[in-house]
Amino acid sequence: MNAKKTDKNSTPETGSRERPVLIKPARKRGLLARLRTYFLTGIVVSAPVGITIWLIWLFVAFVDHTVVPLIPDAYNPSDVLGVSVPGIGVIVVLLVVTIIGFLVTNFFGRFMVRMGENMVARVPVVRTIYGVLKQIFDAVLAQSEGAFREVVLIEYPRKGIWVLGFVTSNTQGEVQRVTPHEMVNVFLPTTPNPTSGFLLFVPRKDCITLDMSVEEGVKLVISGGIVSPPDPEAVASEDQDDAADVEIPPQAERK
């Protein structure tokens, strides 16, 4: 009887030959691909810094071009030193605004401001523009607790769709009187320009307050959701897990 020869790689059940598993080596990235990655990384790092410096430089140049010609030659540092000093206009504006703020905090200053506002209120078009601008600046620079510092989620424009909003203040006046619930004023910004948006009067109970700061919320809106702040509870949970994974030496346990 002739015994059939079995191959080393064959299985006793089927007798079929197994194919060896071939592991393909990792494909190395080409030079152009690596250069492209380096270039994109460089853009991500340098573009925000460069644009920020460029905008600051434009602002300083605009203020200097507007304010420096108003400074008398005897007090102009550029004429005294013989060298153009950038930023002099910005410094002058800051000093003037600070001095004005100091002067209007006393009785005489407040009296002068009221007289000026009364004169402006008599001009039909100017009083409207001045009133709107004054209300906006009073609201933005308000020092009341919680003003422009609360980020919320609300369902808009329908149930099941959530949007990010900023609580500006509690609703007051006629709007609060004619509504059955406690209302808040919510500013709903647009992407990627958060300076435009909608004003919504939303019941406080329908708002979900988030832990993120206003700055983080603005970044989330501007980036279209690309830049998302970390969840504080998730970070705290990870820290607890890491602390639990730390092994305590036996000697330390005995102590």
VEXDREN-2710 file (C-alpha; in Angstrom, 1 decimal):
% VEXDREN-2710
k/r/px/py/pz
1/MET/0.0/0.0/0.0
2/ASN/1.3/3.3/-1.0
3/ALA/0.8/5.9/1.7
4/LYS/-0.1/9.4/0.5
5/LYS/2.4/11.9/1.4
6/THR/1.1/14.9/3.3
7/ASP/2.5/18.3/3.1
8/LYS/3.9/19.9/6.2
9/ASN/1.5/22.9/5.8
10/SER/-1.6/20.7/5.3
11/THR/-4.1/20.1/8.1
12/PRO/-5.0/16.5/9.2
13/GLU/-8.7/17.2/8.7
14/THR/-8.7/18.5/5.2
15/GLY/-5.3/17.7/3.9
16/SER/-5.3/21.1/2.1
17/ARG/-2.2/23.2/1.9
18/GLU/-2.3/26.4/4.0
19/ARG/-1.1/29.6/2.4
20/PRO/1.5/31.4/4.5
21/VAL/0.3/34.8/5.8
22/LEU/2.2/37.6/4.0
23/ILE/2.7/40.8/6.0
24/LYS/3.0/43.7/3.8
25/PRO/5.6/46.2/4.9
26/ALA/4.4/49.6/5.9
27/ARG/4.4/51.9/3.0
28/LYS/6.7/54.8/3.5
29/ARG/5.4/58.3/2.8
30/GLY/7.0/60.1/-0.1
31/LEU/8.9/63.3/0.2
32/LEU/6.1/65.4/-1.3
33/ALA/3.6/64.0/1.2
34/ARG/5.9/64.9/4.1
35/LEU/6.6/68.3/2.7
36/ARG/2.8/68.9/2.3
37/THR/2.3/67.9/6.0
38/TYR/5.0/70.2/7.2
39/PHE/3.6/73.1/5.1
40/LEU/0.1/72.7/6.4
41/THR/1.4/72.4/10.0
42/GLY/3.4/75.6/9.4
43/ILE/0.2/77.4/8.2
44/VAL/-1.8/76.2/11.2
45/VAL/0.9/77.5/13.6
46/SER/2.0/80.7/11.8
47/ALA/-1.3/82.0/10.3
48/PRO/-3.0/83.0/13.5
49/VAL/0.1/84.7/14.8
50/GLY/0.8/86.5/11.6
51/ILE/-2.8/87.7/11.1
52/THR/-3.0/88.9/14.7
53/ILE/0.2/90.9/14.4
54/TRP/-1.0/92.3/11.1
55/LEU/-4.3/93.4/12.5
56/ILE/-2.6/95.0/15.5
57/TRP/-0.2/96.8/13.2
58/LEU/-3.1/98.1/11.1
59/PHE/-4.9/99.4/14.1
60/VAL/-1.8/101.1/15.6
61/ALA/-1.0/102.7/12.2
62/PHE/-4.6/103.9/11.8
63/VAL/-4.7/105.5/15.2
64/ASP/-1.2/107.1/14.8
65/HIS/-2.2/108.5/11.4
66/THR/-5.3/110.0/12.9
67/VAL/-4.0/111.2/16.3
68/VAL/-0.4/112.1/15.9
69/PRO/-1.0/115.1/13.5
70/LEU/-3.2/116.6/16.3
71/ILE/-0.3/116.6/18.8
72/PRO/1.6/120.0/18.9
73/ASP/5.2/119.8/17.5
74/ALA/6.7/120.8/20.9
75/TYR/5.1/117.7/22.5
76/ASN/5.4/115.3/19.6
77/PRO/8.0/112.6/20.4
78/SER/8.6/112.0/16.7
79/ASP/9.7/115.6/16.3
80/VAL/11.6/115.8/19.5
81/LEU/13.5/112.6/18.9
82/GLY/13.7/112.9/15.2
83/VAL/12.5/109.3/14.8
84/SER/9.0/108.1/14.1
85/VAL/7.8/106.3/17.2
86/PRO/4.9/103.8/16.5
87/GLY/2.1/103.5/19.0
88/ILE/2.2/107.2/20.3
89/GLY/-1.3/107.7/19.0
90/VAL/-2.6/104.7/20.9
91/ILE/-0.9/105.8/24.1
92/VAL/-2.5/109.3/23.7
93/VAL/-5.9/107.9/23.1
94/LEU/-5.7/105.6/26.2
95/LEU/-4.5/108.6/28.4
96/VAL/-7.3/110.9/27.1
97/VAL/-10.0/108.2/27.6
98/THR/-8.7/107.5/31.2
99/ILE/-8.7/111.2/32.0
100/ILE/-12.3/111.6/30.7
101/GLY/-13.4/108.6/32.8
102/PHE/-11.7/110.2/35.9
103/LEU/-13.4/113.6/35.3
104/VAL/-16.9/112.3/34.8
105/THR/-16.8/110.3/38.1
106/ASN/-17.2/113.5/40.2
107/PHE/-20.3/115.7/40.6
108/PHE/-19.1/118.4/38.1
109/GLY/-18.3/115.8/35.5
110/ARG/-21.7/114.1/35.8
111/PHE/-23.4/117.4/35.6
112/MET/-21.6/118.2/32.4
113/VAL/-22.5/114.8/30.9
114/ARG/-26.2/115.4/31.7
115/MET/-26.1/118.8/30.1
116/GLY/-24.5/117.3/27.0
117/GLU/-27.0/114.5/26.8
118/ASN/-29.9/117.0/27.1
119/MET/-28.5/119.0/24.2
120/VAL/-28.1/115.8/22.1
121/ALA/-31.7/114.7/23.0
122/ARG/-33.1/117.8/21.2
123/VAL/-31.6/116.8/17.8
124/PRO/-34.0/114.3/16.2
125/VAL/-31.6/112.0/14.3
126/VAL/-28.6/112.4/16.5
127/ARG/-30.5/111.5/19.7
128/THR/-31.6/108.2/18.2
129/ILE/-28.1/107.2/17.1
130/TYR/-26.6/108.4/20.4
131/GLY/-29.2/106.6/22.4
132/VAL/-28.7/103.2/20.6
133/LEU/-24.9/103.5/20.9
134/LYS/-25.0/104.4/24.6
135/GLN/-27.3/101.5/25.4
136/ILE/-25.0/99.1/23.5
137/PHE/-21.8/100.3/25.3
138/ASP/-23.6/100.3/28.7
139/ALA/-24.7/96.7/28.1
140/VAL/-21.3/95.5/26.9
141/LEU/-19.3/97.2/29.6
142/ALA/-21.9/96.5/32.4
143/GLN/-20.3/95.2/35.6
144/SER/-23.5/93.4/36.8
145/GLU/-22.9/89.8/37.7
146/GLY/-23.7/87.3/34.9
147/ALA/-23.8/89.9/32.1
148/PHE/-22.5/88.3/28.9
149/ARG/-20.9/85.5/30.9
150/GLU/-23.3/82.7/30.5
151/VAL/-23.4/80.2/27.6
152/VAL/-26.6/78.2/27.2
153/LEU/-28.1/75.6/24.8
154/ILE/-31.6/76.2/23.5
155/GLU/-33.8/74.3/21.1
156/TYR/-34.0/76.4/17.9
157/PRO/-35.6/76.6/15.3
158/ARG/-37.5/73.5/16.3
159/LYS/-37.5/70.7/18.9
160/GLY/-34.6/68.4/18.7
161/ILE/-32.2/70.9/17.2
162/TRP/-29.9/72.7/19.7
163/VAL/-28.0/75.9/19.2
164/LEU/-25.5/77.8/21.3
165/GLY/-26.5/81.1/22.7
166/PHE/-25.3/83.8/25.2
167/VAL/-27.4/85.1/28.0
168/THR/-27.1/88.9/28.0
169/SER/-29.5/89.7/30.9
170/ASN/-32.8/88.9/32.5
171/THR/-35.8/90.1/30.5
172/GLN/-37.5/93.1/32.0
173/GLY/-40.3/95.5/31.2
174/GLU/-43.3/94.8/29.1
175/VAL/-41.8/91.6/27.6
176/GLN/-41.4/90.0/31.0
177/ARG/-44.8/91.2/32.2
178/VAL/-46.8/89.7/29.3
179/THR/-45.0/86.3/29.4
180/PRO/-46.0/83.6/32.0
181/HIS/-42.5/82.4/32.7
182/GLU/-39.2/83.9/33.9
183/MET/-37.5/85.0/30.7
184/VAL/-33.9/85.7/29.8
185/ASN/-32.5/87.6/26.8
186/VAL/-30.4/85.2/24.7
187/PHE/-28.2/86.4/21.9
188/LEU/-28.0/83.8/19.1
189/PRO/-24.8/84.4/17.1
190/THR/-24.2/83.4/13.5
191/THR/-21.2/81.4/12.1
192/PRO/-18.5/82.4/11.4
193/ASN/-19.3/86.0/12.3
194/PRO/-20.5/86.1/15.9
195/THR/-21.1/89.9/15.8
196/SER/-24.4/89.4/13.9
197/GLY/-27.2/87.2/15.1
198/PHE/-30.7/87.2/16.7
199/LEU/-32.2/88.3/20.0
200/LEU/-34.4/85.7/21.5
201/PHE/-36.6/85.9/24.7
202/VAL/-36.4/82.4/26.1
203/PRO/-37.9/80.9/29.3
204/ARG/-35.2/80.3/31.8
205/LYS/-36.4/76.7/32.3
206/ASP/-35.8/76.0/28.6
207/CYS/-32.1/77.0/28.8
208/ILE/-29.3/74.5/29.5
209/THR/-26.4/76.3/31.1
210/LEU/-23.0/75.1/30.0
211/ASP/-19.7/75.2/32.0
212/MET/-17.7/76.6/29.1
213/SER/-16.7/80.3/29.2
214/VAL/-17.9/82.9/26.8
215/GLU/-14.5/82.9/25.1
216/GLU/-14.7/79.2/24.6
217/GLY/-18.3/79.6/23.3
218/VAL/-17.2/82.3/20.8
219/LYS/-14.3/80.0/19.6
220/LEU/-16.8/77.2/19.0
221/VAL/-19.1/79.5/17.0
222/ILE/-16.3/81.1/14.9
223/SER/-14.7/77.7/14.0
224/GLY/-18.0/76.1/13.1
225/GLY/-17.6/73.4/15.7
226/ILE/-14.0/72.5/14.8
227/VAL/-12.6/74.0/18.0
228/SER/-14.6/72.4/20.8
229/PRO/-13.6/73.0/24.4
230/PRO/-13.1/69.9/26.6
231/ASP/-15.8/68.6/28.9
232/PRO/-14.8/69.5/32.5
233/GLU/-16.6/66.4/33.9
234/ALA/-14.9/64.1/31.4
235/VAL/-11.5/65.5/32.3
236/ALA/-12.2/65.1/36.0
237/SER/-13.3/61.5/35.4
238/GLU/-10.1/60.7/33.5
239/ASP/-8.0/62.2/36.3
240/GLN/-9.8/60.0/38.9
241/ASP/-9.2/57.0/36.7
242/ASP/-5.5/57.8/36.4
243/ALA/-5.3/58.3/40.2
244/ALA/-7.0/54.9/40.7
245/ASP/-4.6/53.2/38.4
246/VAL/-1.5/54.3/40.4
247/GLU/-0.2/51.3/42.3
248/ILE/0.7/51.9/46.0
249/PRO/3.9/50.2/47.1
250/PRO/3.4/47.6/49.8
251/GLN/5.7/49.5/52.2
252/ALA/3.5/52.6/51.8
253/GLU/0.4/50.5/52.6
254/ARG/1.9/49.2/55.8
255/LYS/2.7/52.8/56.9
END
